[in-house]
Amino acid sequence: MRKCNSSKTESGNMAITAVALQDHISRSLLHSLSLSDPVRERLGARGTGQRPRQRNGHINGKPQQSQSQRSLEGREYVLDPVPPPLTLAQKLGLVEAPERRLSEAEWEQVKWRSIQEGDSAQPCVICREEFRLQPQVLISCSHVFHKACLRAFECYSGRKCCPMCRREQYETRVIHEGARIYRQKCVVRIQAWWRGCIARRWYRNVRRTVPPKDKRLRQQFFETKLQEMSDSLVQACHTDTEAFLSDIEHSVAQSRLVFRELEPAGCTEARPENWEQIEEQAVQRETRDCPICLTSLWPEEPRRGTRRGREPRRVLLLSCSHLFHQPCLEAFELFCPETRPTCPLCRAAYSKRLL
């Protein structure tokens, strides 16, 4: 009886084991087929009457985001699907059960370890480009990659293995640490540019208003200021040179006409008694040189034993008590455009007398 009972229990255990193994194999095959059959997904979408999703999420050449993508944007979430429940073989210990999924606290520790290593601040190991605002995934071994790069690596390698540490059967989680670092860099660059612009504007204002302490630079500063003041004054004035010169010529011509009208009434021949007073005034002036040729009016006496040179030039006394060489005054009168010449010094009409 005991042998019969033991044989029955052993046969029952074998049957349970066989059923458990068969159930595990069938479930694992069905699960793998459902995950890796794109034709089934398309047929299912057509059967429900839904339009197939456009490739890369583009419609009419423009990227489109679904409502679920917009809700998940900015929030971290686990990318792996929910694992199926344990089979009977896994519960009995006949097949190794899958590893337990990481909790939220464990994911925080993995992320903290990745931040300490600075993986998000470095380029992606697969494509060697910065993360910027592109989707970023963190795997359970604390390594970080682009989401598209990791998916392409898994597709071409044919297995789920970390490109860095070769760990298999890892979990993936979407994070936004790279986007946060990129936004922070952009903010720092914008602030640095704005602060530099303000500092350069302030420095230019200081250079224009505050004189430097160095002697050479201080001299250049005041020379520049003087040049700016003169330029502003010239710009403020009337710059029509031709009109200005024509006005001067017109005023000079009018003055000449006035003097010519006054000449007949005011210019008369000097009397003999007046010439005596004029000579006294000339003596008091102590004029020794001719104002025209700037040579001596009175010739020096020749020394003994020297020959006499050319004859001395005569001296003319004008009614205005000025003295000139006769040839110099005659040459001046030839070049004078007025009908009645005036004194080269006082510009008065004169009468002359030889001394």
Secondary structure in CASP SS format (residue, H / E / C, confidence):
PFRMAT SS
TARGET T0000
AUTHOR 0000-0000-0000
METHOD secondary structure of the structure
MODEL  1
M C 1.00
R H 1.00
K H 1.00
C H 1.00
N H 1.00
S H 1.00
S H 1.00
K H 1.00
T H 1.00
E H 1.00
S H 1.00
G H 1.00
N H 1.00
M H 1.00
A H 1.00
I H 1.00
T H 1.00
A H 1.00
V H 1.00
A H 1.00
L H 1.00
Q H 1.00
D H 1.00
H H 1.00
I H 1.00
S H 1.00
R H 1.00
S H 1.00
L H 1.00
L H 1.00
H H 1.00
S H 1.00
L H 1.00
S H 1.00
L H 1.00
S C 1.00
D C 1.00
P H 1.00
V H 1.00
R H 1.00
E H 1.00
R H 1.00
L H 1.00
G H 1.00
A H 1.00
R H 1.00
G H 1.00
T C 1.00
G C 1.00
Q C 1.00
R C 1.00
P C 1.00
R C 1.00
Q C 1.00
R H 1.00
N H 1.00
G H 1.00
H E 1.00
I E 1.00
N C 1.00
G C 1.00
K E 1.00
P E 1.00
Q C 1.00
Q C 1.00
S C 1.00
Q H 1.00
S H 1.00
Q H 1.00
R H 1.00
S H 1.00
L H 1.00
E C 1.00
G C 1.00
R C 1.00
E C 1.00
Y E 1.00
V E 1.00
L C 1.00
D C 1.00
P C 1.00
V C 1.00
P C 1.00
P C 1.00
P C 1.00
L C 1.00
T C 1.00
L H 1.00
A H 1.00
Q H 1.00
K H 1.00
L H 1.00
G C 1.00
L C 1.00
V C 1.00
E C 1.00
A C 1.00
P C 1.00
E C 1.00
R C 1.00
R C 1.00
L C 1.00
S C 1.00
E H 1.00
A H 1.00
E H 1.00
W H 1.00
E H 1.00
Q H 1.00
V H 1.00
K H 1.00
W H 1.00
R H 1.00
S H 1.00
I H 1.00
Q H 1.00
E H 1.00
G C 1.00
D C 1.00
S C 1.00
A C 1.00
Q C 1.00
P C 1.00
C C 1.00
V C 1.00
I C 1.00
C C 1.00
R C 1.00
E C 1.00
E C 1.00
F C 1.00
R C 1.00
L C 1.00
Q C 1.00
P C 1.00
Q E 1.00
V E 1.00
L E 1.00
I E 1.00
S C 1.00
C C 1.00
S C 1.00
H C 1.00
V E 1.00
F E 1.00
H E 1.00
K H 1.00
A H 1.00
C H 1.00
L H 1.00
R H 1.00
A H 1.00
F H 1.00
E H 1.00
C H 1.00
Y H 1.00
S H 1.00
G C 1.00
R C 1.00
K C 1.00
C E 1.00
C C 1.00
P C 1.00
M C 1.00
C C 1.00
R C 1.00
R C 1.00
E E 1.00
Q C 1.00
Y C 1.00
E C 1.00
T E 1.00
R E 1.00
V E 1.00
I E 1.00
H C 1.00
E H 1.00
G H 1.00
A H 1.00
R H 1.00
I H 1.00
Y H 1.00
R H 1.00
Q H 1.00
K H 1.00
C H 1.00
V H 1.00
V H 1.00
R H 1.00
I H 1.00
Q H 1.00
A H 1.00
W H 1.00
W H 1.00
R H 1.00
G H 1.00
C H 1.00
I H 1.00
A H 1.00
R H 1.00
R H 1.00
W H 1.00
Y H 1.00
R H 1.00
N H 1.00
V H 1.00
R H 1.00
R H 1.00
T H 1.00
V C 1.00
P C 1.00
P C 1.00
K C 1.00
D C 1.00
K H 1.00
R H 1.00
L H 1.00
R H 1.00
Q H 1.00
Q H 1.00
F H 1.00
F H 1.00
E H 1.00
T H 1.00
K H 1.00
L H 1.00
Q H 1.00
E H 1.00
M H 1.00
S H 1.00
D H 1.00
S H 1.00
L H 1.00
V H 1.00
Q H 1.00
A H 1.00
C C 1.00
H C 1.00
T C 1.00
D C 1.00
T H 1.00
E H 1.00
A H 1.00
F H 1.00
L H 1.00
S H 1.00
D H 1.00
I H 1.00
E H 1.00
H H 1.00
S H 1.00
V H 1.00
A H 1.00
Q H 1.00
S H 1.00
R H 1.00
L H 1.00
V H 1.00
F H 1.00
R H 1.00
E H 1.00
L H 1.00
E H 1.00
P H 1.00
A H 1.00
G H 1.00
C C 1.00
T C 1.00
E C 1.00
A C 1.00
R C 1.00
P H 1.00
E H 1.00
N H 1.00
W H 1.00
E H 1.00
Q H 1.00
I H 1.00
E H 1.00
E H 1.00
Q H 1.00
A H 1.00
V H 1.00
Q H 1.00
R H 1.00
E C 1.00
T C 1.00
R C 1.00
D E 1.00
C C 1.00
P C 1.00
I C 1.00
C C 1.00
L C 1.00
T C 1.00
S E 1.00
L C 1.00
W C 1.00
P C 1.00
E C 1.00
E C 1.00
P C 1.00
R C 1.00
R C 1.00
G C 1.00
T C 1.00
R C 1.00
R C 1.00
G C 1.00
R C 1.00
E C 1.00
P C 1.00
R C 1.00
R C 1.00
V E 1.00
L E 1.00
L E 1.00
L E 1.00
S C 1.00
C C 1.00
S C 1.00
H C 1.00
L E 1.00
F E 1.00
H E 1.00
Q H 1.00
P H 1.00
C H 1.00
L H 1.00
E H 1.00
A H 1.00
F H 1.00
E H 1.00
L H 1.00
F H 1.00
C C 1.00
P C 1.00
E C 1.00
T C 1.00
R C 1.00
P C 1.00
T E 1.00
C C 1.00
P C 1.00
L C 1.00
C C 1.00
R C 1.00
A C 1.00
A E 1.00
Y C 1.00
S C 1.00
K E 1.00
R E 1.00
L E 1.00
L C 1.00
END
